[in-house]
Amino acid sequence: MGGPAEIDGECHQECNNFLNSPFVVDGITYANSEHYFQWAKCVREADRERILKVTDAMEAWSIGNSVLLR
C-alpha cells in the first residue's frame, strides 16, 4: 500500500503513491499514482469514472479492490 519510501535511511515522500501530485496521461488528469494504478486495472468504464471522482487515494484504492479487474 501507499507510503513514503525509505532510501539509504532517508524518508522520501515523493515516492509515496498516495501523495497528491496531479498528472495527465492521454488527456486524463489523475490526482496521484494510486488513482492511475487503480483506474488502469478496472474493466468497466463506470468503475474508472468512480475512481476519477474521488479525491482521496485511499478511496481510490478501496474502489479498485472492490470492482471487476483485468
PDB file of N, CA, C and O in Angstrom:
ATOM      1  N   MET A   1       0.831  -1.169   0.000  1.00  0.00           N
ATOM      2  CA  MET A   1       0.000   0.000   0.000  1.00  0.00           C
ATOM      3  C   MET A   1       0.880   1.239   0.000  1.00  0.00           C
ATOM      4  O   MET A   1       2.107   1.136   0.020  1.00  0.00           O
ATOM      5  N   GLY A   2       0.262   2.398  -0.022  1.00  0.00           N
ATOM      6  CA  GLY A   2       0.991   3.653  -0.138  1.00  0.00           C
ATOM      7  C   GLY A   2       1.821   3.995   1.081  1.00  0.00           C
ATOM      8  O   GLY A   2       1.659   3.424   2.159  1.00  0.00           O
ATOM      9  N   GLY A   3       2.688   4.915   0.881  1.00  0.00           N
ATOM     10  CA  GLY A   3       3.548   5.388   1.941  1.00  0.00           C
ATOM     11  C   GLY A   3       4.870   5.849   1.355  1.00  0.00           C
ATOM     12  O   GLY A   3       5.249   5.447   0.255  1.00  0.00           O
ATOM     13  N   PRO A   4       5.558   6.684   2.090  1.00  0.00           N
ATOM     14  CA  PRO A   4       6.847   7.148   1.595  1.00  0.00           C
ATOM     15  C   PRO A   4       7.850   6.006   1.564  1.00  0.00           C
ATOM     16  O   PRO A   4       7.707   5.017   2.283  1.00  0.00           O
ATOM     17  N   ALA A   5       8.855   6.153   0.735  1.00  0.00           N
ATOM     18  CA  ALA A   5       9.910   5.145   0.639  1.00  0.00           C
ATOM     19  C   ALA A   5      11.081   5.558   1.514  1.00  0.00           C
ATOM     20  O   ALA A   5      11.371   6.743   1.675  1.00  0.00           O
ATOM     21  N   GLU A   6      11.738   4.572   2.067  1.00  0.00           N
ATOM     22  CA  GLU A   6      12.974   4.846   2.786  1.00  0.00           C
ATOM     23  C   GLU A   6      14.117   4.418   1.876  1.00  0.00           C
ATOM     24  O   GLU A   6      14.234   3.249   1.510  1.00  0.00           O
ATOM     25  N   ILE A   7      14.947   5.373   1.522  1.00  0.00           N
ATOM     26  CA  ILE A   7      16.062   5.122   0.616  1.00  0.00           C
ATOM     27  C   ILE A   7      17.336   5.586   1.305  1.00  0.00           C
ATOM     28  O   ILE A   7      17.456   6.746   1.699  1.00  0.00           O
ATOM     29  N   ASP A   8      18.270   4.682   1.445  1.00  0.00           N
ATOM     30  CA  ASP A   8      19.528   4.982   2.131  1.00  0.00           C
ATOM     31  C   ASP A   8      19.289   5.624   3.489  1.00  0.00           C
ATOM     32  O   ASP A   8      19.999   6.548   3.885  1.00  0.00           O
ATOM     33  N   GLY A   9      18.266   5.119   4.208  1.00  0.00           N
ATOM     34  CA  GLY A   9      17.975   5.602   5.545  1.00  0.00           C
ATOM     35  C   GLY A   9      17.220   6.913   5.614  1.00  0.00           C
ATOM     36  O   GLY A   9      16.983   7.432   6.704  1.00  0.00           O
ATOM     37  N   GLU A  10      16.835   7.461   4.463  1.00  0.00           N
ATOM     38  CA  GLU A  10      16.102   8.729   4.441  1.00  0.00           C
ATOM     39  C   GLU A  10      14.700   8.519   3.901  1.00  0.00           C
ATOM     40  O   GLU A  10      14.494   7.762   2.952  1.00  0.00           O
ATOM     41  N   CYS A  11      13.730   9.201   4.515  1.00  0.00           N
ATOM     42  CA  CYS A  11      12.326   9.127   4.102  1.00  0.00           C
ATOM     43  C   CYS A  11      12.104  10.028   2.890  1.00  0.00           C
ATOM     44  O   CYS A  11      12.468  11.204   2.909  1.00  0.00           O
ATOM     45  N   HIS A  12      11.507   9.472   1.839  1.00  0.00           N
ATOM     46  CA  HIS A  12      11.240  10.225   0.612  1.00  0.00           C
ATOM     47  C   HIS A  12       9.736  10.236   0.313  1.00  0.00           C
ATOM     48  O   HIS A  12       9.198   9.289  -0.260  1.00  0.00           O
ATOM     49  N   GLN A  13       9.072  11.327   0.712  1.00  0.00           N
ATOM     50  CA  GLN A  13       7.634  11.470   0.474  1.00  0.00           C
ATOM     51  C   GLN A  13       7.291  11.448  -1.014  1.00  0.00           C
ATOM     52  O   GLN A  13       6.201  11.019  -1.393  1.00  0.00           O
ATOM     53  N   GLU A  14       8.207  11.904  -1.850  1.00  0.00           N
ATOM     54  CA  GLU A  14       7.925  11.972  -3.291  1.00  0.00           C
ATOM     55  C   GLU A  14       7.758  10.590  -3.910  1.00  0.00           C
ATOM     56  O   GLU A  14       7.313  10.481  -5.052  1.00  0.00           O
ATOM     57  N   CYS A  15       8.099   9.555  -3.193  1.00  0.00           N
ATOM     58  CA  CYS A  15       7.920   8.174  -3.684  1.00  0.00           C
ATOM     59  C   CYS A  15       6.621   7.557  -3.183  1.00  0.00           C
ATOM     60  O   CYS A  15       6.365   6.382  -3.445  1.00  0.00           O
ATOM     61  N   ASN A  16       5.809   8.303  -2.482  1.00  0.00           N
ATOM     62  CA  ASN A  16       4.551   7.832  -1.927  1.00  0.00           C
ATOM     63  C   ASN A  16       3.483   7.850  -3.019  1.00  0.00           C
ATOM     64  O   ASN A  16       3.159   8.917  -3.540  1.00  0.00           O
ATOM     65  N   ASN A  17       2.936   6.700  -3.371  1.00  0.00           N
ATOM     66  CA  ASN A  17       1.922   6.655  -4.425  1.00  0.00           C
ATOM     67  C   ASN A  17       0.606   7.272  -3.977  1.00  0.00           C
ATOM     68  O   ASN A  17      -0.292   7.445  -4.801  1.00  0.00           O
ATOM     69  N   PHE A  18       0.460   7.608  -2.699  1.00  0.00           N
ATOM     70  CA  PHE A  18      -0.742   8.285  -2.213  1.00  0.00           C
ATOM     71  C   PHE A  18      -0.550   9.804  -2.145  1.00  0.00           C
ATOM     72  O   PHE A  18      -1.488  10.529  -1.814  1.00  0.00           O
ATOM     73  N   LEU A  19       0.643  10.285  -2.450  1.00  0.00           N
ATOM     74  CA  LEU A  19       0.936  11.716  -2.420  1.00  0.00           C
ATOM     75  C   LEU A  19       0.194  12.422  -3.550  1.00  0.00           C
ATOM     76  O   LEU A  19       0.353  12.070  -4.719  1.00  0.00           O
ATOM     77  N   ASN A  20      -0.615  13.416  -3.200  1.00  0.00           N
ATOM     78  CA  ASN A  20      -1.317  14.157  -4.243  1.00  0.00           C
ATOM     79  C   ASN A  20      -0.313  14.957  -5.067  1.00  0.00           C
ATOM     80  O   ASN A  20       0.336  15.883  -4.582  1.00  0.00           O
ATOM     81  N   SER A  21      -0.217  14.564  -6.312  1.00  0.00           N
ATOM     82  CA  SER A  21       0.689  15.181  -7.266  1.00  0.00           C
ATOM     83  C   SER A  21       0.084  14.968  -8.653  1.00  0.00           C
ATOM     84  O   SER A  21       0.512  14.081  -9.390  1.00  0.00           O
ATOM     85  N   PRO A  22      -0.912  15.783  -9.005  1.00  0.00           N
ATOM     86  CA  PRO A  22      -1.665  15.558 -10.241  1.00  0.00           C
ATOM     87  C   PRO A  22      -0.776  15.499 -11.490  1.00  0.00           C
ATOM     88  O   PRO A  22       0.222  16.209 -11.610  1.00  0.00           O
ATOM     89  N   PHE A  23      -1.185  14.622 -12.412  1.00  0.00           N
ATOM     90  CA  PHE A  23      -0.502  14.499 -13.695  1.00  0.00           C
ATOM     91  C   PHE A  23      -1.515  14.063 -14.742  1.00  0.00           C
ATOM     92  O   PHE A  23      -2.591  13.569 -14.404  1.00  0.00           O
ATOM     93  N   VAL A  24      -1.171  14.245 -16.008  1.00  0.00           N
ATOM     94  CA  VAL A  24      -2.079  13.964 -17.118  1.00  0.00           C
ATOM     95  C   VAL A  24      -1.476  12.885 -18.017  1.00  0.00           C
ATOM     96  O   VAL A  24      -0.304  12.951 -18.388  1.00  0.00           O
ATOM     97  N   VAL A  25      -2.294  11.896 -18.359  1.00  0.00           N
ATOM     98  CA  VAL A  25      -1.925  10.852 -19.312  1.00  0.00           C
ATOM     99  C   VAL A  25      -3.056  10.759 -20.325  1.00  0.00           C
ATOM    100  O   VAL A  25      -4.205  10.529 -19.947  1.00  0.00           O
ATOM    101  N   ASP A  26      -2.753  10.930 -21.585  1.00  0.00           N
ATOM    102  CA  ASP A  26      -3.748  10.850 -22.663  1.00  0.00           C
ATOM    103  C   ASP A  26      -4.979  11.715 -22.393  1.00  0.00           C
ATOM    104  O   ASP A  26      -6.106  11.312 -22.678  1.00  0.00           O
ATOM    105  N   GLY A  27      -4.750  12.902 -21.844  1.00  0.00           N
ATOM    106  CA  GLY A  27      -5.824  13.858 -21.615  1.00  0.00           C
ATOM    107  C   GLY A  27      -6.628  13.629 -20.343  1.00  0.00           C
ATOM    108  O   GLY A  27      -7.576  14.371 -20.088  1.00  0.00           O
ATOM    109  N   ILE A  28      -6.290  12.644 -19.548  1.00  0.00           N
ATOM    110  CA  ILE A  28      -6.994  12.353 -18.292  1.00  0.00           C
ATOM    111  C   ILE A  28      -6.090  12.773 -17.138  1.00  0.00           C
ATOM    112  O   ILE A  28      -4.918  12.401 -17.086  1.00  0.00           O
ATOM    113  N   THR A  29      -6.653  13.556 -16.209  1.00  0.00           N
ATOM    114  CA  THR A  29      -5.893  14.005 -15.045  1.00  0.00           C
ATOM    115  C   THR A  29      -6.115  13.047 -13.879  1.00  0.00           C
ATOM    116  O   THR A  29      -7.250  12.727 -13.523  1.00  0.00           O
ATOM    117  N   TYR A  30      -5.019  12.603 -13.300  1.00  0.00           N
ATOM    118  CA  TYR A  30      -5.042  11.709 -12.142  1.00  0.00           C
ATOM    119  C   TYR A  30      -4.492  12.475 -10.951  1.00  0.00           C
ATOM    120  O   TYR A  30      -3.522  13.221 -11.083  1.00  0.00           O
ATOM    121  N   ALA A  31      -5.108  12.294  -9.787  1.00  0.00           N
ATOM    122  CA  ALA A  31      -4.688  13.021  -8.584  1.00  0.00           C
ATOM    123  C   ALA A  31      -3.330  12.549  -8.078  1.00  0.00           C
ATOM    124  O   ALA A  31      -2.580  13.320  -7.481  1.00  0.00           O
ATOM    125  N   ASN A  32      -3.024  11.291  -8.319  1.00  0.00           N
ATOM    126  CA  ASN A  32      -1.768  10.702  -7.845  1.00  0.00           C
ATOM    127  C   ASN A  32      -1.569   9.368  -8.547  1.00  0.00           C
ATOM    128  O   ASN A  32      -2.431   8.928  -9.308  1.00  0.00           O
ATOM    129  N   SER A  33      -0.458   8.737  -8.297  1.00  0.00           N
ATOM    130  CA  SER A  33      -0.176   7.473  -8.990  1.00  0.00           C
ATOM    131  C   SER A  33      -1.100   6.343  -8.542  1.00  0.00           C
ATOM    132  O   SER A  33      -1.351   5.415  -9.310  1.00  0.00           O
ATOM    133  N   GLU A  34      -1.607   6.408  -7.315  1.00  0.00           N
ATOM    134  CA  GLU A  34      -2.556   5.383  -6.854  1.00  0.00           C
ATOM    135  C   GLU A  34      -3.849   5.437  -7.662  1.00  0.00           C
ATOM    136  O   GLU A  34      -4.393   4.400  -8.042  1.00  0.00           O
ATOM    137  N   HIS A  35      -4.336   6.644  -7.923  1.00  0.00           N
ATOM    138  CA  HIS A  35      -5.523   6.796  -8.768  1.00  0.00           C
ATOM    139  C   HIS A  35      -5.273   6.191 -10.157  1.00  0.00           C
ATOM    140  O   HIS A  35      -6.125   5.480 -10.689  1.00  0.00           O
ATOM    141  N   TYR A  36      -4.122   6.471 -10.729  1.00  0.00           N
ATOM    142  CA  TYR A  36      -3.797   5.952 -12.062  1.00  0.00           C
ATOM    143  C   TYR A  36      -3.754   4.424 -12.060  1.00  0.00           C
ATOM    144  O   TYR A  36      -4.326   3.785 -12.944  1.00  0.00           O
ATOM    145  N   PHE A  37      -3.083   3.842 -11.075  1.00  0.00           N
ATOM    146  CA  PHE A  37      -2.958   2.391 -10.999  1.00  0.00           C
ATOM    147  C   PHE A  37      -4.323   1.730 -10.852  1.00  0.00           C
ATOM    148  O   PHE A  37      -4.626   0.765 -11.554  1.00  0.00           O
ATOM    149  N   GLN A  38      -5.148   2.245  -9.944  1.00  0.00           N
ATOM    150  CA  GLN A  38      -6.474   1.653  -9.728  1.00  0.00           C
ATOM    151  C   GLN A  38      -7.346   1.829 -10.966  1.00  0.00           C
ATOM    152  O   GLN A  38      -8.081   0.913 -11.337  1.00  0.00           O
ATOM    153  N   TRP A  39      -7.277   2.987 -11.608  1.00  0.00           N
ATOM    154  CA  TRP A  39      -8.039   3.254 -12.836  1.00  0.00           C
ATOM    155  C   TRP A  39      -7.635   2.268 -13.930  1.00  0.00           C
ATOM    156  O   TRP A  39      -8.491   1.706 -14.612  1.00  0.00           O
ATOM    157  N   ALA A  40      -6.347   2.063 -14.090  1.00  0.00           N
ATOM    158  CA  ALA A  40      -5.834   1.233 -15.185  1.00  0.00           C
ATOM    159  C   ALA A  40      -6.218  -0.234 -15.059  1.00  0.00           C
ATOM    160  O   ALA A  40      -6.321  -0.927 -16.071  1.00  0.00           O
ATOM    161  N   LYS A  41      -6.429  -0.719 -13.854  1.00  0.00           N
ATOM    162  CA  LYS A  41      -6.739  -2.135 -13.709  1.00  0.00           C
ATOM    163  C   LYS A  41      -8.233  -2.451 -13.759  1.00  0.00           C
ATOM    164  O   LYS A  41      -8.619  -3.618 -13.688  1.00  0.00           O
ATOM    165  N   CYS A  42      -9.086  -1.416 -13.883  1.00  0.00           N
ATOM    166  CA  CYS A  42     -10.533  -1.616 -13.970  1.00  0.00           C
ATOM    167  C   CYS A  42     -10.960  -2.037 -15.373  1.00  0.00           C
ATOM    168  O   CYS A  42     -10.354  -1.647 -16.372  1.00  0.00           O
ATOM    169  N   VAL A  43     -12.005  -2.835 -15.420  1.00  0.00           N
ATOM    170  CA  VAL A  43     -12.564  -3.285 -16.696  1.00  0.00           C
ATOM    171  C   VAL A  43     -13.688  -2.345 -17.153  1.00  0.00           C
ATOM    172  O   VAL A  43     -13.748  -1.964 -18.322  1.00  0.00           O
ATOM    173  N   ARG A  44     -14.559  -1.982 -16.238  1.00  0.00           N
ATOM    174  CA  ARG A  44     -15.742  -1.193 -16.590  1.00  0.00           C
ATOM    175  C   ARG A  44     -15.467   0.311 -16.516  1.00  0.00           C
ATOM    176  O   ARG A  44     -14.825   0.803 -15.588  1.00  0.00           O
ATOM    177  N   GLU A  45     -15.964   1.004 -17.501  1.00  0.00           N
ATOM    178  CA  GLU A  45     -15.799   2.462 -17.557  1.00  0.00           C
ATOM    179  C   GLU A  45     -16.441   3.143 -16.355  1.00  0.00           C
ATOM    180  O   GLU A  45     -15.897   4.121 -15.842  1.00  0.00           O
ATOM    181  N   ALA A  46     -17.574   2.650 -15.900  1.00  0.00           N
ATOM    182  CA  ALA A  46     -18.246   3.245 -14.735  1.00  0.00           C
ATOM    183  C   ALA A  46     -17.351   3.189 -13.499  1.00  0.00           C
ATOM    184  O   ALA A  46     -17.327   4.131 -12.706  1.00  0.00           O
ATOM    185  N   ASP A  47     -16.621   2.099 -13.333  1.00  0.00           N
ATOM    186  CA  ASP A  47     -15.704   1.982 -12.197  1.00  0.00           C
ATOM    187  C   ASP A  47     -14.537   2.942 -12.341  1.00  0.00           C
ATOM    188  O   ASP A  47     -14.080   3.526 -11.357  1.00  0.00           O
ATOM    189  N   ARG A  48     -14.062   3.105 -13.550  1.00  0.00           N
ATOM    190  CA  ARG A  48     -12.978   4.070 -13.799  1.00  0.00           C
ATOM    191  C   ARG A  48     -13.430   5.484 -13.443  1.00  0.00           C
ATOM    192  O   ARG A  48     -12.677   6.251 -12.842  1.00  0.00           O
ATOM    193  N   GLU A  49     -14.645   5.818 -13.813  1.00  0.00           N
ATOM    194  CA  GLU A  49     -15.185   7.146 -13.502  1.00  0.00           C
ATOM    195  C   GLU A  49     -15.302   7.348 -11.996  1.00  0.00           C
ATOM    196  O   GLU A  49     -15.010   8.432 -11.491  1.00  0.00           O
ATOM    197  N   ARG A  50     -15.723   6.321 -11.282  1.00  0.00           N
ATOM    198  CA  ARG A  50     -15.814   6.404  -9.815  1.00  0.00           C
ATOM    199  C   ARG A  50     -14.455   6.728  -9.213  1.00  0.00           C
ATOM    200  O   ARG A  50     -14.351   7.550  -8.302  1.00  0.00           O
ATOM    201  N   ILE A  51     -13.423   6.083  -9.722  1.00  0.00           N
ATOM    202  CA  ILE A  51     -12.076   6.322  -9.205  1.00  0.00           C
ATOM    203  C   ILE A  51     -11.625   7.750  -9.492  1.00  0.00           C
ATOM    204  O   ILE A  51     -11.018   8.395  -8.637  1.00  0.00           O
ATOM    205  N   LEU A  52     -11.916   8.240 -10.680  1.00  0.00           N
ATOM    206  CA  LEU A  52     -11.502   9.606 -11.023  1.00  0.00           C
ATOM    207  C   LEU A  52     -12.233  10.658 -10.195  1.00  0.00           C
ATOM    208  O   LEU A  52     -11.699  11.744  -9.969  1.00  0.00           O
ATOM    209  N   LYS A  53     -13.449  10.351  -9.738  1.00  0.00           N
ATOM    210  CA  LYS A  53     -14.249  11.331  -8.991  1.00  0.00           C
ATOM    211  C   LYS A  53     -13.812  11.499  -7.543  1.00  0.00           C
ATOM    212  O   LYS A  53     -14.012  12.566  -6.963  1.00  0.00           O
ATOM    213  N   VAL A  54     -13.222  10.470  -6.950  1.00  0.00           N
ATOM    214  CA  VAL A  54     -12.815  10.606  -5.549  1.00  0.00           C
ATOM    215  C   VAL A  54     -11.497  11.376  -5.469  1.00  0.00           C
ATOM    216  O   VAL A  54     -10.674  11.329  -6.383  1.00  0.00           O
ATOM    217  N   THR A  55     -11.321  12.076  -4.366  1.00  0.00           N
ATOM    218  CA  THR A  55     -10.108  12.891  -4.222  1.00  0.00           C
ATOM    219  C   THR A  55      -9.066  12.234  -3.322  1.00  0.00           C
ATOM    220  O   THR A  55      -7.896  12.615  -3.337  1.00  0.00           O
ATOM    221  N   ASP A  56      -9.489  11.263  -2.551  1.00  0.00           N
ATOM    222  CA  ASP A  56      -8.605  10.608  -1.602  1.00  0.00           C
ATOM    223  C   ASP A  56      -8.030   9.325  -2.194  1.00  0.00           C
ATOM    224  O   ASP A  56      -8.773   8.500  -2.726  1.00  0.00           O
ATOM    225  N   ALA A  57      -6.725   9.153  -2.107  1.00  0.00           N
ATOM    226  CA  ALA A  57      -6.067   7.974  -2.671  1.00  0.00           C
ATOM    227  C   ALA A  57      -6.538   6.686  -2.007  1.00  0.00           C
ATOM    228  O   ALA A  57      -6.636   5.649  -2.663  1.00  0.00           O
ATOM    229  N   MET A  58      -6.830   6.747  -0.714  1.00  0.00           N
ATOM    230  CA  MET A  58      -7.309   5.559  -0.011  1.00  0.00           C
ATOM    231  C   MET A  58      -8.676   5.139  -0.553  1.00  0.00           C
ATOM    232  O   MET A  58      -8.967   3.947  -0.656  1.00  0.00           O
ATOM    233  N   GLU A  59      -9.508   6.114  -0.897  1.00  0.00           N
ATOM    234  CA  GLU A  59     -10.807   5.798  -1.513  1.00  0.00           C
ATOM    235  C   GLU A  59     -10.611   5.150  -2.869  1.00  0.00           C
ATOM    236  O   GLU A  59     -11.298   4.183  -3.200  1.00  0.00           O
ATOM    237  N   ALA A  60      -9.688   5.666  -3.655  1.00  0.00           N
ATOM    238  CA  ALA A  60      -9.388   5.080  -4.967  1.00  0.00           C
ATOM    239  C   ALA A  60      -8.906   3.648  -4.792  1.00  0.00           C
ATOM    240  O   ALA A  60      -9.309   2.759  -5.543  1.00  0.00           O
ATOM    241  N   TRP A  61      -8.051   3.422  -3.810  1.00  0.00           N
ATOM    242  CA  TRP A  61      -7.558   2.083  -3.513  1.00  0.00           C
ATOM    243  C   TRP A  61      -8.707   1.155  -3.131  1.00  0.00           C
ATOM    244  O   TRP A  61      -8.778   0.015  -3.590  1.00  0.00           O
ATOM    245  N   SER A  62      -9.595   1.653  -2.293  1.00  0.00           N
ATOM    246  CA  SER A  62     -10.736   0.870  -1.825  1.00  0.00           C
ATOM    247  C   SER A  62     -11.653   0.482  -2.995  1.00  0.00           C
ATOM    248  O   SER A  62     -12.086  -0.666  -3.091  1.00  0.00           O
ATOM    249  N   ILE A  63     -11.940   1.420  -3.861  1.00  0.00           N
ATOM    250  CA  ILE A  63     -12.763   1.132  -5.040  1.00  0.00           C
ATOM    251  C   ILE A  63     -12.078   0.093  -5.921  1.00  0.00           C
ATOM    252  O   ILE A  63     -12.704  -0.866  -6.373  1.00  0.00           O
ATOM    253  N   GLY A  64     -10.801   0.294  -6.156  1.00  0.00           N
ATOM    254  CA  GLY A  64     -10.047  -0.623  -7.005  1.00  0.00           C
ATOM    255  C   GLY A  64      -9.998  -2.043  -6.468  1.00  0.00           C
ATOM    256  O   GLY A  64      -9.785  -2.991  -7.224  1.00  0.00           O
ATOM    257  N   ASN A  65     -10.194  -2.190  -5.177  1.00  0.00           N
ATOM    258  CA  ASN A  65     -10.180  -3.520  -4.568  1.00  0.00           C
ATOM    259  C   ASN A  65     -11.573  -4.105  -4.410  1.00  0.00           C
ATOM    260  O   ASN A  65     -11.739  -5.154  -3.787  1.00  0.00           O
ATOM    261  N   SER A  66     -12.576  -3.436  -4.967  1.00  0.00           N
ATOM    262  CA  SER A  66     -13.945  -3.945  -4.844  1.00  0.00           C
ATOM    263  C   SER A  66     -14.657  -4.058  -6.194  1.00  0.00           C
ATOM    264  O   SER A  66     -15.865  -4.287  -6.236  1.00  0.00           O
ATOM    265  N   VAL A  67     -13.921  -3.902  -7.292  1.00  0.00           N
ATOM    266  CA  VAL A  67     -14.543  -3.933  -8.622  1.00  0.00           C
ATOM    267  C   VAL A  67     -13.929  -5.040  -9.484  1.00  0.00           C
ATOM    268  O   VAL A  67     -12.915  -5.640  -9.129  1.00  0.00           O
ATOM    269  N   LEU A  68     -14.568  -5.288 -10.615  1.00  0.00           N
ATOM    270  CA  LEU A  68     -14.055  -6.276 -11.578  1.00  0.00           C
ATOM    271  C   LEU A  68     -12.754  -5.744 -12.175  1.00  0.00           C
ATOM    272  O   LEU A  68     -12.690  -4.613 -12.655  1.00  0.00           O
ATOM    273  N   LEU A  69     -11.724  -6.581 -12.134  1.00  0.00           N
ATOM    274  CA  LEU A  69     -10.406  -6.169 -12.602  1.00  0.00           C
ATOM    275  C   LEU A  69     -10.005  -6.906 -13.853  1.00  0.00           C
ATOM    276  O   LEU A  69     -10.584  -7.937 -14.194  1.00  0.00           O
ATOM    277  N   ARG A  70      -9.017  -6.378 -14.535  1.00  0.00           N
ATOM    278  CA  ARG A  70      -8.470  -7.013 -15.743  1.00  0.00           C
ATOM    279  C   ARG A  70      -7.837  -8.332 -15.392  1.00  0.00           C
ATOM    280  O   ARG A  70      -7.320  -9.022 -16.270  1.00  0.00           O
TER     281      ARG A  70
END
